[in-house]
Structures are given as C-alpha cells and as structure tokens.
C-alpha cells in the first residue's frame, strides 16, 4: 500500500473573504474487494447502533 499527499486549496468558512490556503491531504491506494469497499463506506456513513 502506498501513501500519497496531494495539495488541496481551501477557504476558511469563518472568514470567506481571506485568501485560500493550501493543505496537504493524504490518500492511500491498494487493491480491495467489493466487501472491503462496502465495509469502508458503511464505516464512514452510518452511526453505530445504540
């Protein structure tokens, strides 16, 4: 698995008139199967049961 950084330009939502700043954003790449993709999506989009 590789770890990469890409530059992303973002604004401060509290001060939208200020200049945009650049931030590094990490992303990884690897081969995953359909079940792993489904689990990753579920982990990011649902709340655990009470």
ModelCIF file with pLDDT and N, C-alpha, C, O atoms, coordinates in Angstrom:
data_MODEL
#
_entry.id   MODEL 
#
_entity.id                         1 
_entity.type                       polymer 
_entity.pdbx_number_of_molecules   1 
#
_entity_poly.entity_id                      1 
_entity_poly.type                           'polypeptide(L)' 
_entity_poly.nstd_linkage                   no 
_entity_poly.nstd_monomer                   no 
_entity_poly.pdbx_seq_one_letter_code       
;(UNK)(UNK)(UNK)(UNK)(UNK)(UNK)(UNK)(UNK)(UNK)(UNK)(UNK)(UNK)(UNK)(UNK)(UNK)(UNK)
(UNK)(UNK)(UNK)(UNK)(UNK)(UNK)(UNK)(UNK)(UNK)(UNK)(UNK)(UNK)(UNK)(UNK)(UNK)(UNK)
(UNK)(UNK)(UNK)(UNK)(UNK)(UNK)(UNK)(UNK)(UNK)(UNK)(UNK)(UNK)(UNK)(UNK)(UNK)(UNK)
(UNK)(UNK)
;
_entity_poly.pdbx_seq_one_letter_code_can   XXXXXXXXXXXXXXXXXXXXXXXXXXXXXXXXXXXXXXXXXXXXXXXXXX 
_entity_poly.pdbx_strand_id                 A 
#
loop_
_entity_poly_seq.entity_id 
_entity_poly_seq.num 
_entity_poly_seq.mon_id 
_entity_poly_seq.hetero 
1 1  UNK n 
1 2  UNK n 
1 3  UNK n 
1 4  UNK n 
1 5  UNK n 
1 6  UNK n 
1 7  UNK n 
1 8  UNK n 
1 9  UNK n 
1 10 UNK n 
1 11 UNK n 
1 12 UNK n 
1 13 UNK n 
1 14 UNK n 
1 15 UNK n 
1 16 UNK n 
1 17 UNK n 
1 18 UNK n 
1 19 UNK n 
1 20 UNK n 
1 21 UNK n 
1 22 UNK n 
1 23 UNK n 
1 24 UNK n 
1 25 UNK n 
1 26 UNK n 
1 27 UNK n 
1 28 UNK n 
1 29 UNK n 
1 30 UNK n 
1 31 UNK n 
1 32 UNK n 
1 33 UNK n 
1 34 UNK n 
1 35 UNK n 
1 36 UNK n 
1 37 UNK n 
1 38 UNK n 
1 39 UNK n 
1 40 UNK n 
1 41 UNK n 
1 42 UNK n 
1 43 UNK n 
1 44 UNK n 
1 45 UNK n 
1 46 UNK n 
1 47 UNK n 
1 48 UNK n 
1 49 UNK n 
1 50 UNK n 
#
_struct_asym.id          A 
_struct_asym.entity_id   1 
#
loop_
_ma_qa_metric.id 
_ma_qa_metric.mode 
_ma_qa_metric.name 
_ma_qa_metric.software_group_id 
_ma_qa_metric.type 
1 global pLDDT . pLDDT 
2 local  pLDDT . pLDDT 
#
_ma_qa_metric_global.metric_id      1 
_ma_qa_metric_global.metric_value   82.06 
_ma_qa_metric_global.model_id       1 
_ma_qa_metric_global.ordinal_id     1 
#
loop_
_ma_qa_metric_local.label_asym_id 
_ma_qa_metric_local.label_comp_id 
_ma_qa_metric_local.label_seq_id 
_ma_qa_metric_local.metric_id 
_ma_qa_metric_local.metric_value 
_ma_qa_metric_local.model_id 
_ma_qa_metric_local.ordinal_id 
A UNK 1  2 47.00 1 1  
A UNK 2  2 59.00 1 2  
A UNK 3  2 67.00 1 3  
A UNK 4  2 82.00 1 4  
A UNK 5  2 88.00 1 5  
A UNK 6  2 92.00 1 6  
A UNK 7  2 94.00 1 7  
A UNK 8  2 93.00 1 8  
A UNK 9  2 95.00 1 9  
A UNK 10 2 94.00 1 10 
A UNK 11 2 94.00 1 11 
A UNK 12 2 91.00 1 12 
A UNK 13 2 90.00 1 13 
A UNK 14 2 93.00 1 14 
A UNK 15 2 92.00 1 15 
A UNK 16 2 89.00 1 16 
A UNK 17 2 93.00 1 17 
A UNK 18 2 94.00 1 18 
A UNK 19 2 95.00 1 19 
A UNK 20 2 94.00 1 20 
A UNK 21 2 95.00 1 21 
A UNK 22 2 95.00 1 22 
A UNK 23 2 94.00 1 23 
A UNK 24 2 93.00 1 24 
A UNK 25 2 91.00 1 25 
A UNK 26 2 86.00 1 26 
A UNK 27 2 81.00 1 27 
A UNK 28 2 74.00 1 28 
A UNK 29 2 77.00 1 29 
A UNK 30 2 75.00 1 30 
A UNK 31 2 78.00 1 31 
A UNK 32 2 76.00 1 32 
A UNK 33 2 83.00 1 33 
A UNK 34 2 87.00 1 34 
A UNK 35 2 88.00 1 35 
A UNK 36 2 83.00 1 36 
A UNK 37 2 79.00 1 37 
A UNK 38 2 84.00 1 38 
A UNK 39 2 83.00 1 39 
A UNK 40 2 76.00 1 40 
A UNK 41 2 80.00 1 41 
A UNK 42 2 80.00 1 42 
A UNK 43 2 74.00 1 43 
A UNK 44 2 71.00 1 44 
A UNK 45 2 74.00 1 45 
A UNK 46 2 64.00 1 46 
A UNK 47 2 66.00 1 47 
A UNK 48 2 62.00 1 48 
A UNK 49 2 59.00 1 49 
A UNK 50 2 59.00 1 50 
#
loop_
_atom_site.group_PDB 
_atom_site.id 
_atom_site.type_symbol 
_atom_site.label_atom_id 
_atom_site.label_alt_id 
_atom_site.label_comp_id 
_atom_site.label_asym_id 
_atom_site.label_entity_id 
_atom_site.label_seq_id 
_atom_site.pdbx_PDB_ins_code 
_atom_site.Cartn_x 
_atom_site.Cartn_y 
_atom_site.Cartn_z 
_atom_site.occupancy 
_atom_site.B_iso_or_equiv 
_atom_site.pdbx_formal_charge 
_atom_site.auth_seq_id 
_atom_site.auth_comp_id 
_atom_site.auth_asym_id 
_atom_site.auth_atom_id 
_atom_site.pdbx_PDB_model_num 
ATOM 1   N N  . UNK A 1 1  ? 0.848   -1.170 0.000  1.00 47.00 ? 1  UNK A N  1 
ATOM 2   C CA . UNK A 1 1  ? 0.000   0.000  0.000  1.00 47.00 ? 1  UNK A CA 1 
ATOM 3   C C  . UNK A 1 1  ? 0.894   1.233  0.000  1.00 47.00 ? 1  UNK A C  1 
ATOM 4   O O  . UNK A 1 1  ? 1.889   1.288  0.723  1.00 47.00 ? 1  UNK A O  1 
ATOM 5   N N  . UNK A 1 2  ? 0.542   2.203  -0.800 1.00 59.00 ? 2  UNK A N  1 
ATOM 6   C CA . UNK A 1 2  ? 1.310   3.441  -0.882 1.00 59.00 ? 2  UNK A CA 1 
ATOM 7   C C  . UNK A 1 2  ? 0.541   4.582  -0.231 1.00 59.00 ? 2  UNK A C  1 
ATOM 8   O O  . UNK A 1 2  ? -0.690  4.595  -0.230 1.00 59.00 ? 2  UNK A O  1 
ATOM 9   N N  . UNK A 1 3  ? 1.267   5.522  0.312  1.00 67.00 ? 3  UNK A N  1 
ATOM 10  C CA . UNK A 1 3  ? 0.661   6.716  0.889  1.00 67.00 ? 3  UNK A CA 1 
ATOM 11  C C  . UNK A 1 3  ? 1.111   7.907  0.069  1.00 67.00 ? 3  UNK A C  1 
ATOM 12  O O  . UNK A 1 3  ? 2.308   8.110  -0.139 1.00 67.00 ? 3  UNK A O  1 
ATOM 13  N N  . UNK A 1 4  ? 0.163   8.689  -0.393 1.00 82.00 ? 4  UNK A N  1 
ATOM 14  C CA . UNK A 1 4  ? 0.455   9.851  -1.216 1.00 82.00 ? 4  UNK A CA 1 
ATOM 15  C C  . UNK A 1 4  ? -0.138  11.096 -0.568 1.00 82.00 ? 4  UNK A C  1 
ATOM 16  O O  . UNK A 1 4  ? -1.084  11.013 0.215  1.00 82.00 ? 4  UNK A O  1 
ATOM 17  N N  . UNK A 1 5  ? 0.430   12.246 -0.905 1.00 88.00 ? 5  UNK A N  1 
ATOM 18  C CA . UNK A 1 5  ? -0.111  13.528 -0.492 1.00 88.00 ? 5  UNK A CA 1 
ATOM 19  C C  . UNK A 1 5  ? -0.433  14.335 -1.730 1.00 88.00 ? 5  UNK A C  1 
ATOM 20  O O  . UNK A 1 5  ? 0.321   14.333 -2.703 1.00 88.00 ? 5  UNK A O  1 
ATOM 21  N N  . UNK A 1 6  ? -1.555  15.022 -1.685 1.00 92.00 ? 6  UNK A N  1 
ATOM 22  C CA . UNK A 1 6  ? -1.883  15.919 -2.780 1.00 92.00 ? 6  UNK A CA 1 
ATOM 23  C C  . UNK A 1 6  ? -2.247  17.275 -2.192 1.00 92.00 ? 6  UNK A C  1 
ATOM 24  O O  . UNK A 1 6  ? -2.860  17.332 -1.126 1.00 92.00 ? 6  UNK A O  1 
ATOM 25  N N  . UNK A 1 7  ? -1.886  18.366 -2.858 1.00 94.00 ? 7  UNK A N  1 
ATOM 26  C CA . UNK A 1 7  ? -2.225  19.692 -2.350 1.00 94.00 ? 7  UNK A CA 1 
ATOM 27  C C  . UNK A 1 7  ? -3.681  20.035 -2.663 1.00 94.00 ? 7  UNK A C  1 
ATOM 28  O O  . UNK A 1 7  ? -4.160  19.801 -3.772 1.00 94.00 ? 7  UNK A O  1 
ATOM 29  N N  . UNK A 1 8  ? -4.379  20.595 -1.664 1.00 93.00 ? 8  UNK A N  1 
ATOM 30  C CA . UNK A 1 8  ? -5.767  20.997 -1.832 1.00 93.00 ? 8  UNK A CA 1 
ATOM 31  C C  . UNK A 1 8  ? -5.902  22.420 -1.321 1.00 93.00 ? 8  UNK A C  1 
ATOM 32  O O  . UNK A 1 8  ? -5.435  22.740 -0.228 1.00 93.00 ? 8  UNK A O  1 
ATOM 33  N N  . UNK A 1 9  ? -6.538  23.271 -2.108 1.00 95.00 ? 9  UNK A N  1 
ATOM 34  C CA . UNK A 1 9  ? -6.728  24.661 -1.717 1.00 95.00 ? 9  UNK A CA 1 
ATOM 35  C C  . UNK A 1 9  ? -8.100  24.800 -1.062 1.00 95.00 ? 9  UNK A C  1 
ATOM 36  O O  . UNK A 1 9  ? -9.114  24.393 -1.627 1.00 95.00 ? 9  UNK A O  1 
ATOM 37  N N  . UNK A 1 10 ? -8.117  25.387 0.147  1.00 94.00 ? 10 UNK A N  1 
ATOM 38  C CA . UNK A 1 10 ? -9.368  25.523 0.902  1.00 94.00 ? 10 UNK A CA 1 
ATOM 39  C C  . UNK A 1 10 ? -9.506  26.931 1.468  1.00 94.00 ? 10 UNK A C  1 
ATOM 40  O O  . UNK A 1 10 ? -8.522  27.629 1.710  1.00 94.00 ? 10 UNK A O  1 
ATOM 41  N N  . UNK A 1 11 ? -10.758 27.320 1.669  1.00 94.00 ? 11 UNK A N  1 
ATOM 42  C CA . UNK A 1 11 ? -11.040 28.603 2.306  1.00 94.00 ? 11 UNK A CA 1 
ATOM 43  C C  . UNK A 1 11 ? -11.435 28.372 3.750  1.00 94.00 ? 11 UNK A C  1 
ATOM 44  O O  . UNK A 1 11 ? -11.862 27.277 4.118  1.00 94.00 ? 11 UNK A O  1 
ATOM 45  N N  . UNK A 1 12 ? -11.293 29.401 4.564  1.00 91.00 ? 12 UNK A N  1 
ATOM 46  C CA . UNK A 1 12 ? -11.747 29.350 5.945  1.00 91.00 ? 12 UNK A CA 1 
ATOM 47  C C  . UNK A 1 12 ? -13.231 29.710 5.937  1.00 91.00 ? 12 UNK A C  1 
ATOM 48  O O  . UNK A 1 12 ? -13.574 30.827 5.550  1.00 91.00 ? 12 UNK A O  1 
ATOM 49  N N  . UNK A 1 13 ? -14.129 28.803 6.351  1.00 90.00 ? 13 UNK A N  1 
ATOM 50  C CA . UNK A 1 13 ? -15.564 29.095 6.294  1.00 90.00 ? 13 UNK A CA 1 
ATOM 51  C C  . UNK A 1 13 ? -15.969 30.247 7.215  1.00 90.00 ? 13 UNK A C  1 
ATOM 52  O O  . UNK A 1 13 ? -16.995 30.887 6.984  1.00 90.00 ? 13 UNK A O  1 
ATOM 53  N N  . UNK A 1 14 ? -15.184 30.517 8.245  1.00 93.00 ? 14 UNK A N  1 
ATOM 54  C CA . UNK A 1 14 ? -15.497 31.636 9.137  1.00 93.00 ? 14 UNK A CA 1 
ATOM 55  C C  . UNK A 1 14 ? -15.050 32.974 8.561  1.00 93.00 ? 14 UNK A C  1 
ATOM 56  O O  . UNK A 1 14 ? -15.566 34.023 8.946  1.00 93.00 ? 14 UNK A O  1 
ATOM 57  N N  . UNK A 1 15 ? -14.086 32.939 7.634  1.00 92.00 ? 15 UNK A N  1 
ATOM 58  C CA . UNK A 1 15 ? -13.569 34.155 7.004  1.00 92.00 ? 15 UNK A CA 1 
ATOM 59  C C  . UNK A 1 15 ? -13.473 33.929 5.495  1.00 92.00 ? 15 UNK A C  1 
ATOM 60  O O  . UNK A 1 15 ? -12.375 33.770 4.961  1.00 92.00 ? 15 UNK A O  1 
ATOM 61  N N  . UNK A 1 16 ? -14.619 33.913 4.805  1.00 89.00 ? 16 UNK A N  1 
ATOM 62  C CA . UNK A 1 16 ? -14.614 33.571 3.378  1.00 89.00 ? 16 UNK A CA 1 
ATOM 63  C C  . UNK A 1 16 ? -13.898 34.587 2.486  1.00 89.00 ? 16 UNK A C  1 
ATOM 64  O O  . UNK A 1 16 ? -13.555 34.266 1.348  1.00 89.00 ? 16 UNK A O  1 
ATOM 65  N N  . UNK A 1 17 ? -13.670 35.795 2.977  1.00 93.00 ? 17 UNK A N  1 
ATOM 66  C CA . UNK A 1 17 ? -13.017 36.814 2.150  1.00 93.00 ? 17 UNK A CA 1 
ATOM 67  C C  . UNK A 1 17 ? -11.493 36.721 2.187  1.00 93.00 ? 17 UNK A C  1 
ATOM 68  O O  . UNK A 1 17 ? -10.822 37.376 1.390  1.00 93.00 ? 17 UNK A O  1 
ATOM 69  N N  . UNK A 1 18 ? -10.941 35.930 3.086  1.00 94.00 ? 18 UNK A N  1 
ATOM 70  C CA . UNK A 1 18 ? -9.489  35.760 3.156  1.00 94.00 ? 18 UNK A CA 1 
ATOM 71  C C  . UNK A 1 18 ? -8.997  34.900 1.992  1.00 94.00 ? 18 UNK A C  1 
ATOM 72  O O  . UNK A 1 18 ? -9.768  34.175 1.363  1.00 94.00 ? 18 UNK A O  1 
ATOM 73  N N  . UNK A 1 19 ? -7.719  34.997 1.729  1.00 95.00 ? 19 UNK A N  1 
ATOM 74  C CA . UNK A 1 19 ? -7.122  34.202 0.652  1.00 95.00 ? 19 UNK A CA 1 
ATOM 75  C C  . UNK A 1 19 ? -7.191  32.710 0.986  1.00 95.00 ? 19 UNK A C  1 
ATOM 76  O O  . UNK A 1 19 ? -7.142  32.323 2.153  1.00 95.00 ? 19 UNK A O  1 
ATOM 77  N N  . UNK A 1 20 ? -7.303  31.891 -0.039 1.00 94.00 ? 20 UNK A N  1 
ATOM 78  C CA . UNK A 1 20 ? -7.315  30.441 0.157  1.00 94.00 ? 20 UNK A CA 1 
ATOM 79  C C  . UNK A 1 20 ? -5.925  29.972 0.546  1.00 94.00 ? 20 UNK A C  1 
ATOM 80  O O  . UNK A 1 20 ? -4.923  30.550 0.125  1.00 94.00 ? 20 UNK A O  1 
ATOM 81  N N  . UNK A 1 21 ? -5.871  28.918 1.352  1.00 95.00 ? 21 UNK A N  1 
ATOM 82  C CA . UNK A 1 21 ? -4.606  28.338 1.782  1.00 95.00 ? 21 UNK A CA 1 
ATOM 83  C C  . UNK A 1 21 ? -4.498  26.917 1.237  1.00 95.00 ? 21 UNK A C  1 
ATOM 84  O O  . UNK A 1 21 ? -5.504  26.260 0.968  1.00 95.00 ? 21 UNK A O  1 
ATOM 85  N N  . UNK A 1 22 ? -3.262  26.459 1.081  1.00 95.00 ? 22 UNK A N  1 
ATOM 86  C CA . UNK A 1 22 ? -3.001  25.107 0.579  1.00 95.00 ? 22 UNK A CA 1 
ATOM 87  C C  . UNK A 1 22 ? -2.733  24.179 1.751  1.00 95.00 ? 22 UNK A C  1 
ATOM 88  O O  . UNK A 1 22 ? -2.001  24.526 2.678  1.00 95.00 ? 22 UNK A O  1 
ATOM 89  N N  . UNK A 1 23 ? -3.338  22.986 1.701  1.00 94.00 ? 23 UNK A N  1 
ATOM 90  C CA . UNK A 1 23 ? -3.173  21.983 2.745  1.00 94.00 ? 23 UNK A CA 1 
ATOM 91  C C  . UNK A 1 23 ? -2.830  20.643 2.101  1.00 94.00 ? 23 UNK A C  1 
ATOM 92  O O  . UNK A 1 23 ? -3.340  20.328 1.026  1.00 94.00 ? 23 UNK A O  1 
ATOM 93  N N  . UNK A 1 24 ? -1.969  19.849 2.746  1.00 93.00 ? 24 UNK A N  1 
ATOM 94  C CA . UNK A 1 24 ? -1.711  18.501 2.227  1.00 93.00 ? 24 UNK A CA 1 
ATOM 95  C C  . UNK A 1 24 ? -2.836  17.557 2.647  1.00 93.00 ? 24 UNK A C  1 
ATOM 96  O O  . UNK A 1 24 ? -3.287  17.581 3.792  1.00 93.00 ? 24 UNK A O  1 
ATOM 97  N N  . UNK A 1 25 ? -3.273  16.739 1.719  1.00 91.00 ? 25 UNK A N  1 
ATOM 98  C CA . UNK A 1 25 ? -4.310  15.746 2.003  1.00 91.00 ? 25 UNK A CA 1 
ATOM 99  C C  . UNK A 1 25 ? -3.735  14.381 1.674  1.00 91.00 ? 25 UNK A C  1 
ATOM 100 O O  . UNK A 1 25 ? -3.241  14.148 0.571  1.00 91.00 ? 25 UNK A O  1 
ATOM 101 N N  . UNK A 1 26 ? -3.805  13.486 2.642  1.00 86.00 ? 26 UNK A N  1 
ATOM 102 C CA . UNK A 1 26 ? -3.244  12.144 2.471  1.00 86.00 ? 26 UNK A CA 1 
ATOM 103 C C  . UNK A 1 26 ? -4.270  11.227 1.830  1.00 86.00 ? 26 UNK A C  1 
ATOM 104 O O  . UNK A 1 26 ? -5.456  11.269 2.159  1.00 86.00 ? 26 UNK A O  1 
ATOM 105 N N  . UNK A 1 27 ? -3.797  10.401 0.916  1.00 81.00 ? 27 UNK A N  1 
ATOM 106 C CA . UNK A 1 27 ? -4.641  9.344  0.382  1.00 81.00 ? 27 UNK A CA 1 
ATOM 107 C C  . UNK A 1 27 ? -3.785  8.108  0.149  1.00 81.00 ? 27 UNK A C  1 
ATOM 108 O O  . UNK A 1 27 ? -2.583  8.204  -0.099 1.00 81.00 ? 27 UNK A O  1 
ATOM 109 N N  . UNK A 1 28 ? -4.414  6.965  0.231  1.00 74.00 ? 28 UNK A N  1 
ATOM 110 C CA . UNK A 1 28 ? -3.707  5.701  0.067  1.00 74.00 ? 28 UNK A CA 1 
ATOM 111 C C  . UNK A 1 28 ? -4.309  4.934  -1.101 1.00 74.00 ? 28 UNK A C  1 
ATOM 112 O O  . UNK A 1 28 ? -5.452  5.164  -1.495 1.00 74.00 ? 28 UNK A O  1 
ATOM 113 N N  . UNK A 1 29 ? -3.528  4.032  -1.636 1.00 77.00 ? 29 UNK A N  1 
ATOM 114 C CA . UNK A 1 29 ? -4.036  3.197  -2.716 1.00 77.00 ? 29 UNK A CA 1 
ATOM 115 C C  . UNK A 1 29 ? -3.681  1.741  -2.423 1.00 77.00 ? 29 UNK A C  1 
ATOM 116 O O  . UNK A 1 29 ? -2.580  1.429  -1.968 1.00 77.00 ? 29 UNK A O  1 
ATOM 117 N N  . UNK A 1 30 ? -4.613  0.888  -2.688 1.00 75.00 ? 30 UNK A N  1 
ATOM 118 C CA . UNK A 1 30 ? -4.380  -0.554 -2.618 1.00 75.00 ? 30 UNK A CA 1 
ATOM 119 C C  . UNK A 1 30 ? -5.559  -1.248 -3.272 1.00 75.00 ? 30 UNK A C  1 
ATOM 120 O O  . UNK A 1 30 ? -6.621  -0.648 -3.441 1.00 75.00 ? 30 UNK A O  1 
ATOM 121 N N  . UNK A 1 31 ? -5.384  -2.471 -3.631 1.00 78.00 ? 31 UNK A N  1 
ATOM 122 C CA . UNK A 1 31 ? -6.462  -3.250 -4.215 1.00 78.00 ? 31 UNK A CA 1 
ATOM 123 C C  . UNK A 1 31 ? -7.360  -3.757 -3.094 1.00 78.00 ? 31 UNK A C  1 
ATOM 124 O O  . UNK A 1 31 ? -6.879  -4.314 -2.107 1.00 78.00 ? 31 UNK A O  1 
ATOM 125 N N  . UNK A 1 32 ? -8.664  -3.560 -3.252 1.00 76.00 ? 32 UNK A N  1 
ATOM 126 C CA . UNK A 1 32 ? -9.629  -4.061 -2.285 1.00 76.00 ? 32 UNK A CA 1 
ATOM 127 C C  . UNK A 1 32 ? -10.751 -4.762 -3.040 1.00 76.00 ? 32 UNK A C  1 
ATOM 128 O O  . UNK A 1 32 ? -11.010 -4.474 -4.208 1.00 76.00 ? 32 UNK A O  1 
ATOM 129 N N  . UNK A 1 33 ? -11.400 -5.676 -2.358 1.00 83.00 ? 33 UNK A N  1 
ATOM 130 C CA . UNK A 1 33 ? -12.520 -6.363 -2.999 1.00 83.00 ? 33 UNK A CA 1 
ATOM 131 C C  . UNK A 1 33 ? -13.827 -5.643 -2.654 1.00 83.00 ? 33 UNK A C  1 
ATOM 132 O O  . UNK A 1 33 ? -13.821 -4.669 -1.900 1.00 83.00 ? 33 UNK A O  1 
ATOM 133 N N  . UNK A 1 34 ? -14.935 -6.117 -3.199 1.00 87.00 ? 34 UNK A N  1 
ATOM 134 C CA . UNK A 1 34 ? -16.224 -5.455 -3.014 1.00 87.00 ? 34 UNK A CA 1 
ATOM 135 C C  . UNK A 1 34 ? -16.649 -5.409 -1.549 1.00 87.00 ? 34 UNK A C  1 
ATOM 136 O O  . UNK A 1 34 ? -17.226 -4.416 -1.107 1.00 87.00 ? 34 UNK A O  1 
ATOM 137 N N  . UNK A 1 35 ? -16.373 -6.464 -0.794 1.00 88.00 ? 35 UNK A N  1 
ATOM 138 C CA . UNK A 1 35 ? -16.760 -6.487 0.615  1.00 88.00 ? 35 UNK A CA 1 
ATOM 139 C C  . UNK A 1 35 ? -16.003 -5.433 1.415  1.00 88.00 ? 35 UNK A C  1 
ATOM 140 O O  . UNK A 1 35 ? -16.585 -4.784 2.285  1.00 88.00 ? 35 UNK A O  1 
ATOM 141 N N  . UNK A 1 36 ? -14.715 -5.255 1.134  1.00 83.00 ? 36 UNK A N  1 
ATOM 142 C CA . UNK A 1 36 ? -13.927 -4.239 1.829  1.00 83.00 ? 36 UNK A CA 1 
ATOM 143 C C  . UNK A 1 36 ? -14.434 -2.833 1.499  1.00 83.00 ? 36 UNK A C  1 
ATOM 144 O O  . UNK A 1 36 ? -14.510 -1.974 2.378  1.00 83.00 ? 36 UNK A O  1 
ATOM 145 N N  . UNK A 1 37 ? -14.775 -2.606 0.245  1.00 79.00 ? 37 UNK A N  1 
ATOM 146 C CA . UNK A 1 37 ? -15.319 -1.301 -0.147 1.00 79.00 ? 37 UNK A CA 1 
ATOM 147 C C  . UNK A 1 37 ? -16.623 -1.042 0.590  1.00 79.00 ? 37 UNK A C  1 
ATOM 148 O O  . UNK A 1 37 ? -16.834 0.056  1.104  1.00 79.00 ? 37 UNK A O  1 
ATOM 149 N N  . UNK A 1 38 ? -17.492 -2.027 0.648  1.00 84.00 ? 38 UNK A N  1 
ATOM 150 C CA . UNK A 1 38 ? -18.769 -1.875 1.338  1.00 84.00 ? 38 UNK A CA 1 
ATOM 151 C C  . UNK A 1 38 ? -18.556 -1.573 2.823  1.00 84.00 ? 38 UNK A C  1 
ATOM 152 O O  . UNK A 1 38 ? -19.247 -0.726 3.388  1.00 84.00 ? 38 UNK A O  1 
ATOM 153 N N  . UNK A 1 39 ? -17.612 -2.256 3.449  1.00 83.00 ? 39 UNK A N  1 
ATOM 154 C CA . UNK A 1 39 ? -17.334 -2.019 4.867  1.00 83.00 ? 39 UNK A CA 1 
ATOM 155 C C  . UNK A 1 39 ? -16.766 -0.621 5.091  1.00 83.00 ? 39 UNK A C  1 
ATOM 156 O O  . UNK A 1 39 ? -17.145 0.050  6.050  1.00 83.00 ? 39 UNK A O  1 
ATOM 157 N N  . UNK A 1 40 ? -15.864 -0.173 4.221  1.00 76.00 ? 40 UNK A N  1 
ATOM 158 C CA . UNK A 1 40 ? -15.293 1.170  4.349  1.00 76.00 ? 40 UNK A CA 1 
ATOM 159 C C  . UNK A 1 40 ? -16.368 2.240  4.199  1.00 76.00 ? 40 UNK A C  1 
ATOM 160 O O  . UNK A 1 40 ? -16.387 3.215  4.951  1.00 76.00 ? 40 UNK A O  1 
ATOM 161 N N  . UNK A 1 41 ? -17.255 2.063  3.238  1.00 80.00 ? 41 UNK A N  1 
ATOM 162 C CA . UNK A 1 41 ? -18.337 3.023  3.042  1.00 80.00 ? 41 UNK A CA 1 
ATOM 163 C C  . UNK A 1 41 ? -19.275 3.015  4.240  1.00 80.00 ? 41 UNK A C  1 
ATOM 164 O O  . UNK A 1 41 ? -19.687 4.075  4.712  1.00 80.00 ? 41 UNK A O  1 
ATOM 165 N N  . UNK A 1 42 ? -19.611 1.841  4.731  1.00 80.00 ? 42 UNK A N  1 
ATOM 166 C CA . UNK A 1 42 ? -20.510 1.738  5.875  1.00 80.00 ? 42 UNK A CA 1 
ATOM 167 C C  . UNK A 1 42 ? -19.900 2.388  7.117  1.00 80.00 ? 42 UNK A C  1 
ATOM 168 O O  . UNK A 1 42 ? -20.612 3.034  7.885  1.00 80.00 ? 42 UNK A O  1 
ATOM 169 N N  . UNK A 1 43 ? -18.607 2.226  7.320  1.00 74.00 ? 43 UNK A N  1 
ATOM 170 C CA . UNK A 1 43 ? -17.938 2.826  8.476  1.00 74.00 ? 43 UNK A CA 1 
ATOM 171 C C  . UNK A 1 43 ? -17.974 4.350  8.412  1.00 74.00 ? 43 UNK A C  1 
ATOM 172 O O  . UNK A 1 43 ? -18.041 5.005  9.452  1.00 74.00 ? 43 UNK A O  1 
ATOM 173 N N  . UNK A 1 44 ? -17.932 4.914  7.232  1.00 71.00 ? 44 UNK A N  1 
ATOM 174 C CA . UNK A 1 44 ? -17.890 6.366  7.071  1.00 71.00 ? 44 UNK A CA 1 
ATOM 175 C C  . UNK A 1 44 ? -19.263 7.014  7.031  1.00 71.00 ? 44 UNK A C  1 
ATOM 176 O O  . UNK A 1 44 ? -19.368 8.223  7.238  1.00 71.00 ? 44 UNK A O  1 
ATOM 177 N N  . UNK A 1 45 ? -20.335 6.241  6.769  1.00 74.00 ? 45 UNK A N  1 
ATOM 178 C CA . UNK A 1 45 ? -21.620 6.855  6.521  1.00 74.00 ? 45 UNK A CA 1 
ATOM 179 C C  . UNK A 1 45 ? -22.719 6.489  7.505  1.00 74.00 ? 45 UNK A C  1 
ATOM 180 O O  . UNK A 1 45 ? -23.806 7.062  7.430  1.00 74.00 ? 45 UNK A O  1 
ATOM 181 N N  . UNK A 1 46 ? -22.486 5.562  8.422  1.00 64.00 ? 46 UNK A N  1 
ATOM 182 C CA . UNK A 1 46 ? -23.552 5.169  9.341  1.00 64.00 ? 46 UNK A CA 1 
ATOM 183 C C  . UNK A 1 46 ? -23.089 5.332  10.786 1.00 64.00 ? 46 UNK A C  1 
ATOM 184 O O  . UNK A 1 46 ? -21.900 5.282  11.099 1.00 64.00 ? 46 UNK A O  1 
ATOM 185 N N  . UNK A 1 47 ? -24.076 5.527  11.642 1.00 66.00 ? 47 UNK A N  1 
ATOM 186 C CA . UNK A 1 47 ? -23.812 5.599  13.076 1.00 66.00 ? 47 UNK A CA 1 
ATOM 187 C C  . UNK A 1 47 ? -23.955 4.207  13.672 1.00 66.00 ? 47 UNK A C  1 
ATOM 188 O O  . UNK A 1 47 ? -24.778 3.417  13.210 1.00 66.00 ? 47 UNK A O  1 
ATOM 189 N N  . UNK A 1 48 ? -23.166 3.900  14.687 1.00 62.00 ? 48 UNK A N  1 
ATOM 190 C CA . UNK A 1 48 ? -23.321 2.590  15.326 1.00 62.00 ? 48 UNK A CA 1 
ATOM 191 C C  . UNK A 1 48 ? -24.657 2.505  16.056 1.00 62.00 ? 48 UNK A C  1 
ATOM 192 O O  . UNK A 1 48 ? -25.216 3.516  16.480 1.00 62.00 ? 48 UNK A O  1 
ATOM 193 N N  . UNK A 1 49 ? -25.147 1.300  16.191 1.00 59.00 ? 49 UNK A N  1 
ATOM 194 C CA . UNK A 1 49 ? -26.415 1.116  16.906 1.00 59.00 ? 49 UNK A CA 1 
ATOM 195 C C  . UNK A 1 49 ? -26.239 1.427  18.384 1.00 59.00 ? 49 UNK A C  1 
ATOM 196 O O  . UNK A 1 49 ? -25.176 1.181  18.953 1.00 59.00 ? 49 UNK A O  1 
ATOM 197 N N  . UNK A 1 50 ? -27.293 1.974  19.010 1.00 59.00 ? 50 UNK A N  1 
ATOM 198 C CA . UNK A 1 50 ? -27.177 2.315  20.457 1.00 59.00 ? 50 UNK A CA 1 
ATOM 199 C C  . UNK A 1 50 ? -27.090 1.125  21.354 1.00 59.00 ? 50 UNK A C  1 
ATOM 200 O O  . UNK A 1 50 ? -26.990 1.276  22.571 1.00 59.00 ? 50 UNK A O  1 
#
